[in-house]
Amino acid sequence: MQPFISVIIPLYNKAPYISETVSSVLSQSLENYELIIIDDGSTDDSVEKVKQFNDDRIKIYQQNNKGVAAARNKGVDLAKAEYIAFLDADDYWDSTHLETLKTSITKFPDAGLFCNNYKINYNGTFATASKINVNTIKPILIEDYFKASKYDSLAWTSAVAIPKLVFLNIGGFNSDLKTGEDLDLWIRLALNYKVVFNPKSTMIYNKHVENSLSKNNLVESRLHFFELHKQNESHNSSLKTYLDKKRYEMALRAKLRDDDKTFTRLKQDIYITNLNTMQKLALNTPRIILQLLYNIKQMGKNNSVS
């Protein structure tokens, strides 16, 4: 039987998590799917853990390490279903995740991006609901994706479905980007296709230690990501506001690690009117004071979960 949806998991050295991730797929109430796992050159026993599952719907493909974007793209190329769902190898699904996506697909068959709500698990300590700028109790078409993503992103890689044809037409994940390849795809989809949001939380995103983006190749990749969308944001104020928030977040991290070059480059591209009062103050706060405030904030987080 033709699967309704192809589930794609890119796998690279996730041995501590992959068994629970795969189990969350196999427990789905919607059973008409295939599970494609692209091992991206793992050097631990991740693949061996997957092979312990005895299920004909699981297909494992191995390749040399090419990065998560290339792994996901390969999974889509191999997919047999009309719809694609992605799942990172350390995230988990509620048993109704695929069924909930199918509900949205059935209601809005012409859309190009279907998003379920999700929860964020901070370092394995506690989970909190995502903060989406949408007020609804049922699946709806989103009028402005970028306004809806004012706080947390409406789309999260492990919580979306995309028609395979749409994914291929839009060009898939940009494998030249070492970071931000997911944000880049959501922007292109939101600018060209209808987006659906279902408020039901069906995915848990495991947020580990924050990526500092301190490596030069990651910094340059994120700066390149911003450059890719300069033309689009020049005539889309909502996208400009959305990207300025991302620039602000990266600029603060650059200031904290004393990277004046990156900080200045980002700051000069931000429309200051797109920031609130606290954000404006933070941009102009001396680094030593900003570092002190950051340390106090981190201490508060640690104490709240101890």
N, C-alpha and C positions, 0 to 999 in steps of 0.2 A: 504494500500500500504506500502511496506517495505521502511522505510526512507533511503535516500542515506547516511546521516550522522547523528550521535548523538551528540548533543551539551550538554556539562556537565558543570554546574556551582556549585562549592562548596560554600556554604553560611554560614557565621558566623557573625552575628551582623553587617550587612551592610545596615541597613534600609535607610540611606540617599542616597544610590547609586543604590540599586537593581532595582528599578522601571525603571530607565533610561537604565540600563544594559539589562534587559529583553526586553524593547522596542526596543533596537538595534538589538536583535535577531529576534523579530517578524517582523521587517521591512526588512528582507533579501529578495533579489530578487530571490534567490533559496529557494523555499518553502518546498521542500521535506526533512524535517528533524524532529527530535524529540528533545525536550528540557528537559533534566533531571536535576533537582535541588536537590542537596543533602544538606539538612539543618543539619549542624554539631553542633546541640545543641544551636542554637541562643537563647539569652535571651532578645532580643529586638523584635520589630514588623516586622522584615524582612519577615517572612513567610506570615504574613497577607497582606503585600504589594504585594507579588507574587500572592496570591489568588485573588486579585482584577482583574487579567487578565483572560479573558474568551477565552481560546484557548485550543483545545483538544490536541495540541502537547506538552503542558506543563505537566510534571509529577513531583510531589514533594514527596521526601522521607526524612524521619527524622531519626536521630540517635543521640546517646549521643556523646559529643564532643570527637573526636578521632584525629583531626588534618586534615589539608588540603590534605595531601597525601592520607590518608585513605579514605577521602571523594571522591576524584577523582577516586581512584581505585574502590570504590563501584559503582560509576556512570558507569564506563566502564563495570563492571560485569553485570549491568542492561541494558546496551545499546543493541539495536536491529539492529543497522546499521553496515555496514562493516567498516565505517570510524568514527573516533572520533575527535571532536574539543572541546577544553577546552576554558572556558571564566571565568576569575575571576569576582567576584560579584561587583567590582567597576571599571571595564574596559568596553570599548564600542567598537562596531563594526560599520564600514561603511556598507551601505546597500548591497555592492557587496562582502563582505568578504567571505561568503561560496561559492559563484559563482567563485571567484578568486581561492580559494583552489581547487575547482572541475576542473578548467582549468589545474592546475598543475598535479592533479591526472590523468586526462585523457591523458596528454602528457607523463607522466612518471609513468605508472601504477606499475612498479616494485620497486619503491622507498619505504622507510620506514618512512620518515619524510618529511613533506611538510610545508614550512615556508613562510608566507607572511611578507612583510615589515610592519613597524609600526611606530607610533609617540609616543613621551613621553611628557606627560602633567605634568609640575612641579608645584605641590601644587595648581592646579587649576588656575594658572596664565598665562601660555603660553605653547604651544606645539611646539616641534621641532622634525624634522625627526631623526630617529635612524641613527647611523653612522656604517654602515656595510662595511666591507672591500671586497666588490664585485662590479664590474663595469658591469652592464647589464641592458638592457631595456626589457628583456623578461624572462620567467621562464627558469632556467638552473639547471643542475646537478652541485653540488658543489664538487670540487676535494678535498678540505681540509677544513673541517668544522671549525677547530680550528684557522686557518689563517684567514678565513672569519669572525671570531668572535674576531678579534684582538682588536676592539674598543667596540662596543656594540654586544651583543649576537645575532647571526643569528637567533636562535630559541627563541621565547618568548611564554610562556605558553598560553596566550590568542590569539596568532596569528598562531598557528600550527594545522595541522591535522595529525593523525597517524592511519594506518590501525589497527583495533581492534586486529587482530591476531598477528601482530608485537608487539603491546603493551603488550599482554599477554605473548608472547614468551620471551620478554626481561625482564619480571618481574615487569612491571609497576613502579609506583613511590615507592621509598624506604621510607616506613612509619616510619622507625627508625630514619630518619634524621628530625630534627626540623627546619632546614634551609638548603638551597642548594639542596633540593630534585629534583628541576627542572633541575639544572645544571647537577646533577648526571645522570638523565635520558637522557639528550641530549648527554652526553659523551658516554653512552652505545649504544645509537642509532647510533651516528656518527661512532663509531668503528665497527659496525656490519651491517649497512644498508646504502643504497644510500640516500642522502639528496638533496632536491629540494628547491630552493629559487625563489620566485616571488618578483620583486622589487616594486610592487604596494603596497602602504601603505593602509591598510584596518582596522587597529586597533589602538585605543588610549589607551595607558597604563597610568594610573593615578599614578604618583610617589608622594607619600605623604612624610612625614618627614622621613629622612633616618634612617633605622634600624641600631642602633649603635652596635648590636651584643654584648651588654655589659653583658647580663645575662649569668651566667656560663653555663647553659644547652645549650644555643645557641652557645657559643664559643666552647664548647666540641663537639657539633654536627658538626660544620663547620670543626674543626680539624679532626674529624672522616671521613668527606667527603674527605678530602685530602688523608688520609690514604688509603681509598678504591681504589684510582686510582694510587697509587705509582708504582705498578707493570706495569700497562699499560704505564705510562709516562716514565718508564725506557727504553723502546724501541720505543718510539714515541716522537721525539723531538718537534713536533708541539704541541702535547698535553702538554708536559712539559712547553713550553713557555706560553701556555694559562693558565695553572694552576699557574705558577709562578706570572703571573699578578694578579690573584685572591689572592694569598698569600701576595703579595706586598700591595694590597688594604686593606686587613685585618690587616696586620702588622702595617700599618700607623694608623688605628683606634685603635689598641692596644696601640701604643705609645702615642696617644693623651689622652687616659684614664689612662695612667701610669701603664699599665699591662705588666710589663717587662717579665714575664714568657711566655706569649703568643707571645709577640714580638720576643723574642729570638728563640723560637721554630720554628716560621714561617721563620724568616730570615735565619736560618741555612739550611733550605731546599730549598732556592731560589738559582738558578744558576745566579750569578750576571750578566753574559753576556746576560741574557734574559731581562735585564732592560735597559732603556735608561739613558742618563746622568742625567737628572733631577730626575728620580726615584732613582738612586743610591745616589744622594745627599740627597734626602728626607729621605732615610732610615738612614742616618748617621747624620742628623740634630738634635740637642738637642731638647727635647720635648717642652721647653718653647718657642723656636723660631718657631717650627712647629705649635704650638697652635696659636701664633700671626699671622702667615701667613694664617692659616685656618680661623681665625676670619675675617681677611681682605677680604679673598675670599668670605665668606658668606655675608659680608656687600655689596660687589660688586654685588652679585646676587640679594640681596634685593632691592638695589637701581635701578637695571636695569629693575625691574618689578613694581616699585612703581609709 
